Amino acid sequence: MLTERQELILKTIIKDFTQTQEPVGSKTVMKQLPIKVSSATIRNEMAVLEDKGLIEKTHSSSGRIPSTDGYRYYLDNLVEPLQLPETVYNKIVYQLDKPFHQVNEIVQEAAKILSDLTNYTAFAEGPESHSVTVTGFRIVPLSNRQVMAILVTSDGNVQNQVYALPHNIHGDEIEKAVRMINDKLVGKSLKQITPTLLQSLSSHELGGDHATELLSLVEDVLKDAASEQMYVDGQINLLNNSSEQNVKDLRSLYELVDQNDVISSLMNYSPTNDSKFPIQVRLGSELPNELLKNYSLLTAEYSVGEHGKGTIALLGPTNMPYSQMIGLLEYFRNELAKKLLDYYGRFQ
């Protein structure tokens, strides 16, 4: 652990570097410290911090910048969420007060709001939907061999997919599949509708030469309805932190943030260390991908009671203003949960 004075100096260096993006010298630190200390004493303390690997010297300046270990110490011991300006809170409330018709619309808007407020790349994952029930199923013909399968659930969500059917499938087989679902599956939760149950219903209720194809269609729609929807916004903001990256790396980074399963696994990471805040911060060196080495990922879980939990996240530069971002995510996760609870309340 550091002394109180060393912590103040480290905190000051991080704060100044975040604002200026320039190495911080002892005289700059001296002017900003809340205690009176000589420049020589500060230089000595900075030398100690450098020996501990918490700050480092750049080749072009006598000033210091925070190291990854320095940021980690700061995040684990010193950072404090900042209260944001009233205008930011009002903007969040205003944008979440729109007339949404589906849960996914709210979650998608959450990613957009976070990206707009921060100029970072934002992610939002909807709450688990296993507790919702099936309320209706339809298959609508679109063209000669194309149909749209539409599944409606108790939370107001409508899941639809377009399928190409085998050439020799008959209309009565499709109608039979629709009747089976509405007779046997309506009222059941998505968690209850297992592949085993569907297979059993298919063999007993469907039959025919195309039972397998129809079963596959139903499974696909149910699987998408049960999966947590992931939304990303602000991919263009990755350019703000890409000055040292080549075009190939930037293209790979764009592809990475569009891989829902990869991002979801990063967002659902459980830290081994206890955090003072519900916001988890992982630095680039702690992320399992070299493309993210200059970034940090902030994640926050939100709870919607019996409807499950979801996650929001921000991907931005390592030298982001953590106090502001942590304060923003703490407030935003609560507002998002309130909005979703209000939405779910309409169906009770």
C-alpha positions as CSV (number, residue, x, y, z in Angstrom):
1,M,0.0,0.0,0.0
2,L,1.0,3.6,-0.5
3,T,1.2,6.5,1.9
4,E,-1.6,9.0,1.9
5,R,0.7,11.5,0.2
6,Q,1.8,9.0,-2.5
7,E,-1.9,8.2,-3.2
8,L,-2.6,11.9,-3.6
9,I,0.2,12.3,-6.0
10,L,-0.8,9.2,-8.0
11,K,-4.4,10.4,-8.1
12,T,-3.3,13.9,-9.3
13,I,-1.2,12.4,-12.0
14,I,-4.0,10.3,-13.3
15,K,-6.5,13.2,-13.2
16,D,-4.2,15.6,-15.0
17,F,-3.1,13.0,-17.6
18,T,-6.8,12.1,-18.3
19,Q,-7.5,15.8,-19.0
20,T,-4.4,16.8,-21.0
21,Q,-3.0,13.5,-22.4
22,E,0.4,14.9,-21.6
23,P,3.1,13.6,-19.2
24,V,2.8,15.2,-15.8
25,G,5.7,16.9,-14.1
26,S,6.4,17.6,-10.4
27,K,5.6,21.3,-10.6
28,T,2.2,20.5,-12.2
29,V,1.5,18.1,-9.4
30,M,2.6,20.6,-6.7
31,K,0.1,23.2,-8.0
32,Q,-2.8,20.8,-7.8
33,L,-2.2,19.0,-4.5
34,P,-4.5,19.9,-1.7
35,I,-1.5,19.9,0.7
36,K,1.6,22.0,0.7
37,V,4.7,20.0,-0.4
38,S,7.9,21.1,-2.1
39,S,8.7,20.2,-5.7
40,A,11.7,18.2,-4.5
41,T,9.6,16.1,-2.1
42,I,7.1,15.4,-5.0
43,R,10.0,14.3,-7.2
44,N,11.1,11.9,-4.5
45,E,7.7,10.5,-4.1
46,M,7.3,10.2,-7.9
47,A,10.5,8.2,-7.9
48,V,9.0,5.8,-5.4
49,L,5.8,5.5,-7.4
50,E,8.0,4.8,-10.5
51,D,10.0,2.1,-8.6
52,K,6.7,0.5,-7.6
53,G,5.7,0.4,-11.3
54,L,2.7,2.7,-10.8
55,I,3.9,5.5,-13.0
56,E,6.4,5.6,-15.9
57,K,8.6,8.0,-17.7
58,T,8.1,8.6,-21.4
59,H,11.1,9.0,-23.7
60,S,10.2,12.5,-24.7
61,S,9.6,14.1,-21.3
62,S,10.7,14.3,-17.7
63,G,7.0,14.0,-16.8
64,R,5.3,10.8,-15.8
65,I,2.2,9.0,-17.0
66,P,0.2,6.3,-15.2
67,S,1.1,2.7,-15.9
68,T,-1.4,-0.2,-16.1
69,D,-0.6,-1.1,-12.5
70,G,-1.1,2.5,-11.5
71,Y,-4.5,2.6,-13.0
72,R,-5.3,-0.7,-11.3
73,Y,-4.3,0.6,-7.9
74,Y,-6.3,3.8,-8.5
75,L,-9.4,1.8,-9.5
76,D,-9.1,-0.6,-6.6
77,N,-8.3,2.0,-3.9
78,L,-8.8,5.6,-4.9
79,V,-11.5,6.2,-7.5
80,E,-14.8,7.8,-6.4
81,P,-17.9,8.0,-8.6
82,L,-18.6,11.7,-9.5
83,Q,-22.1,13.1,-9.5
84,L,-22.9,14.2,-13.0
85,P,-24.4,17.5,-14.1
86,E,-28.1,17.8,-13.8
87,T,-28.4,18.2,-17.6
88,V,-27.0,14.6,-18.1
89,Y,-29.5,13.1,-15.7
90,N,-32.3,15.0,-17.4
91,K,-31.2,13.8,-20.8
92,I,-31.2,10.1,-19.7
93,V,-34.6,10.4,-18.2
94,Y,-36.0,12.2,-21.2
95,Q,-34.6,9.7,-23.7
96,L,-35.8,6.7,-21.7
97,D,-39.3,8.2,-21.5
98,K,-40.2,7.5,-25.1
99,P,-43.1,5.2,-25.9
100,F,-41.4,1.8,-26.4
101,H,-43.4,-1.2,-27.6
102,Q,-40.9,-4.0,-26.9
103,V,-38.2,-4.7,-24.3
104,N,-35.6,-4.9,-27.1
105,E,-36.4,-1.4,-28.1
106,I,-35.6,-0.1,-24.6
107,V,-32.3,-2.1,-24.5
108,Q,-31.3,-0.9,-27.9
109,E,-32.0,2.7,-26.9
110,A,-29.9,2.2,-23.8
111,A,-26.8,1.4,-25.9
112,K,-27.4,4.5,-28.1
113,I,-27.9,6.8,-25.1
114,L,-24.7,5.6,-23.4
115,S,-22.7,6.0,-26.6
116,D,-24.0,9.5,-27.3
117,L,-23.2,10.6,-23.7
118,T,-19.7,9.3,-23.6
119,N,-18.5,9.1,-27.3
120,Y,-17.4,5.5,-26.5
121,T,-18.6,2.2,-27.8
122,A,-21.6,1.1,-25.7
123,F,-23.2,-2.4,-25.3
124,A,-26.5,-3.3,-23.7
125,E,-27.7,-6.8,-23.1
126,G,-31.4,-7.4,-22.3
127,P,-32.6,-9.3,-19.2
128,E,-33.0,-13.1,-19.4
129,S,-36.3,-14.0,-20.8
130,H,-36.8,-17.6,-19.7
131,S,-39.6,-16.6,-17.3
132,V,-41.8,-15.2,-20.0
133,T,-44.4,-17.4,-21.6
134,V,-45.5,-18.0,-25.2
135,T,-48.8,-16.3,-26.0
136,G,-49.2,-17.0,-29.7
137,F,-47.6,-18.3,-32.8
138,R,-48.3,-17.7,-36.5
139,I,-46.8,-18.6,-39.9
140,V,-47.5,-16.1,-42.6
141,P,-46.8,-16.9,-46.3
142,L,-44.6,-14.3,-48.0
143,S,-44.0,-15.8,-51.5
144,N,-44.1,-19.1,-53.2
145,R,-41.8,-20.9,-50.8
146,Q,-41.1,-18.3,-48.1
147,V,-42.9,-17.9,-44.9
148,M,-42.5,-15.7,-41.8
149,A,-42.7,-17.4,-38.4
150,I,-44.0,-15.0,-35.7
151,L,-43.8,-15.8,-32.0
152,V,-45.4,-13.5,-29.4
153,T,-44.5,-13.7,-25.7
154,S,-46.1,-12.4,-22.5
155,D,-43.7,-9.5,-22.2
156,G,-45.0,-8.0,-25.4
157,N,-42.0,-9.0,-27.6
158,V,-42.6,-10.2,-31.1
159,Q,-40.0,-12.5,-32.6
160,N,-40.1,-13.1,-36.3
161,Q,-37.9,-15.0,-38.8
162,V,-38.2,-15.6,-42.5
163,Y,-37.7,-19.2,-43.8
164,A,-37.5,-21.0,-47.1
165,L,-39.6,-24.2,-47.0
166,P,-39.0,-27.4,-48.9
167,H,-40.7,-27.5,-52.3
168,N,-43.0,-30.4,-51.5
169,I,-44.3,-29.3,-48.2
170,H,-48.1,-28.9,-47.9
171,G,-50.1,-26.1,-46.4
172,D,-52.0,-28.5,-44.1
173,E,-48.7,-29.6,-42.6
174,I,-47.8,-26.0,-41.8
175,E,-51.3,-25.4,-40.3
176,K,-50.9,-28.5,-38.2
177,A,-47.6,-27.2,-36.8
178,V,-49.2,-23.9,-35.9
179,R,-52.1,-25.6,-34.2
180,M,-49.7,-27.8,-32.2
181,I,-47.8,-24.8,-30.9
182,N,-50.9,-22.9,-30.0
183,D,-52.5,-25.9,-28.3
184,K,-49.5,-27.3,-26.5
185,L,-47.0,-24.5,-26.0
186,V,-49.0,-21.4,-25.3
187,G,-48.9,-20.6,-21.6
188,K,-45.6,-22.4,-21.1
189,S,-42.4,-20.5,-20.3
190,L,-39.5,-20.4,-22.7
191,K,-37.5,-22.3,-20.0
192,Q,-40.1,-25.1,-20.0
193,I,-40.0,-25.6,-23.8
194,T,-37.0,-27.9,-24.1
195,P,-35.7,-29.6,-27.2
196,T,-36.9,-32.9,-25.6
197,L,-40.4,-31.6,-25.2
198,L,-40.5,-30.3,-28.8
199,Q,-39.2,-33.6,-30.1
200,S,-41.9,-35.5,-28.2
201,L,-44.6,-33.2,-29.5
202,S,-43.2,-33.5,-33.1
203,S,-43.4,-37.2,-33.1
204,H,-46.8,-37.4,-31.5
205,E,-48.6,-34.4,-32.9
206,L,-46.9,-33.6,-36.3
207,G,-45.8,-36.7,-38.0
208,G,-45.5,-36.5,-41.8
209,D,-42.5,-36.3,-44.1
210,H,-41.5,-32.8,-43.0
211,A,-41.9,-32.9,-39.3
212,T,-38.1,-32.4,-38.8
213,E,-38.0,-29.3,-41.0
214,L,-41.0,-27.8,-39.2
215,L,-39.5,-28.7,-35.8
216,S,-36.3,-27.0,-36.7
217,L,-38.2,-23.9,-37.7
218,V,-40.0,-23.8,-34.3
219,E,-36.7,-24.4,-32.4
220,D,-35.0,-21.5,-34.1
221,V,-37.7,-19.0,-33.3
222,L,-37.9,-20.2,-29.7
223,K,-34.1,-20.1,-29.3
224,D,-34.0,-16.5,-30.5
225,A,-36.8,-15.5,-28.3
226,A,-35.1,-17.0,-25.2
227,S,-31.7,-15.6,-25.9
228,E,-30.6,-12.3,-24.3
229,Q,-30.5,-9.6,-27.0
230,M,-27.2,-7.8,-27.4
231,Y,-27.0,-4.3,-28.9
232,V,-23.9,-2.2,-29.7
233,D,-23.7,1.5,-30.6
234,G,-20.9,3.9,-31.3
235,Q,-18.5,1.6,-33.1
236,I,-17.2,4.6,-35.0
237,N,-15.9,5.9,-31.7
238,L,-13.2,3.2,-31.8
239,L,-11.5,5.6,-34.3
240,N,-10.9,8.0,-31.4
241,N,-8.4,5.6,-29.8
242,S,-6.9,4.1,-32.9
243,S,-4.0,6.5,-33.8
244,E,-1.4,3.8,-33.2
245,Q,-3.3,1.0,-34.9
246,N,-3.0,0.0,-38.5
247,V,-6.0,-0.5,-40.8
248,K,-5.9,-4.3,-40.4
249,D,-6.1,-4.1,-36.6
250,L,-8.9,-1.5,-36.7
251,R,-10.9,-3.7,-39.1
252,S,-10.4,-6.7,-36.7
253,L,-11.5,-4.6,-33.8
254,Y,-14.7,-3.6,-35.6
255,E,-15.4,-7.3,-36.3
256,L,-14.7,-8.1,-32.7
257,V,-17.2,-5.7,-31.2
258,D,-19.9,-7.1,-33.6
259,Q,-19.4,-10.6,-32.3
260,N,-22.2,-10.8,-29.7
261,D,-21.0,-14.0,-28.1
262,V,-17.5,-12.7,-27.6
263,I,-18.7,-9.4,-26.1
264,S,-21.3,-11.1,-24.0
265,S,-18.6,-13.4,-22.5
266,L,-16.5,-10.3,-21.7
267,M,-19.4,-8.5,-20.1
268,N,-20.4,-11.5,-18.0
269,Y,-16.9,-11.9,-16.6
270,S,-16.9,-12.4,-12.8
271,P,-14.0,-10.6,-11.1
272,T,-11.9,-12.4,-8.5
273,N,-11.3,-9.2,-6.5
274,D,-14.0,-7.5,-4.4
275,S,-15.0,-4.1,-5.8
276,K,-16.3,-1.1,-3.8
277,F,-18.7,-0.4,-6.6
278,P,-21.2,-2.4,-8.7
279,I,-19.3,-1.2,-11.8
280,Q,-16.5,-3.6,-12.9
281,V,-13.5,-2.1,-14.8
282,R,-11.1,-4.3,-16.8
283,L,-8.0,-2.7,-18.3
284,G,-6.7,-3.7,-21.7
285,S,-4.0,-5.9,-20.2
286,E,-6.7,-7.8,-18.3
287,L,-8.8,-8.5,-21.4
288,P,-8.2,-11.7,-23.4
289,N,-7.6,-10.0,-26.7
290,E,-4.5,-8.1,-27.9
291,L,-6.7,-5.8,-30.0
292,L,-8.1,-4.4,-26.7
293,K,-4.8,-3.6,-25.1
294,N,-5.3,0.2,-25.3
295,Y,-8.9,0.0,-24.0
296,S,-10.8,-0.5,-20.8
297,L,-14.2,-2.2,-20.4
298,L,-16.6,-1.0,-17.8
299,T,-19.5,-3.3,-17.1
300,A,-22.6,-2.8,-14.9
301,E,-25.3,-5.3,-14.1
302,Y,-28.9,-4.2,-13.7
303,S,-31.8,-6.2,-12.1
304,V,-35.4,-6.3,-13.2
305,G,-36.6,-8.5,-10.3
306,E,-38.3,-11.7,-11.4
307,H,-37.7,-10.8,-15.1
308,G,-33.9,-11.4,-14.7
309,K,-30.7,-9.4,-15.0
310,G,-29.0,-7.7,-17.9
311,T,-25.7,-5.9,-18.4
312,I,-24.6,-2.6,-19.9
313,A,-21.0,-1.8,-20.8
314,L,-18.6,0.9,-22.2
315,L,-15.5,0.3,-24.2
316,G,-13.2,3.3,-24.2
317,P,-9.5,4.3,-23.9
318,T,-7.5,3.3,-20.9
319,N,-7.1,6.9,-19.9
320,M,-10.8,7.6,-19.7
321,P,-12.2,9.7,-16.8
322,Y,-13.2,6.7,-14.6
323,S,-14.9,8.7,-11.9
324,Q,-17.3,10.2,-14.4
325,M,-17.9,7.0,-16.2
326,I,-18.5,5.0,-13.1
327,G,-20.9,7.6,-11.8
328,L,-22.7,7.6,-15.1
329,L,-23.1,3.8,-15.2
330,E,-24.2,3.6,-11.6
331,Y,-27.0,6.1,-12.3
332,F,-27.9,4.7,-15.7
333,R,-28.3,1.0,-14.7
334,N,-30.8,2.1,-12.1
335,E,-32.8,4.2,-14.5
336,L,-32.8,1.4,-17.1
337,A,-34.0,-1.1,-14.5
338,K,-36.8,1.3,-13.5
339,K,-37.9,1.8,-17.1
340,L,-38.0,-2.0,-17.7
341,L,-39.9,-2.6,-14.5
342,D,-42.4,0.0,-15.6
343,Y,-42.7,-1.7,-19.0
344,Y,-43.2,-5.2,-17.6
345,G,-45.8,-3.8,-15.2
346,R,-48.1,-3.1,-18.2
347,F,-48.5,-6.9,-18.8
348,Q,-49.4,-7.9,-15.2
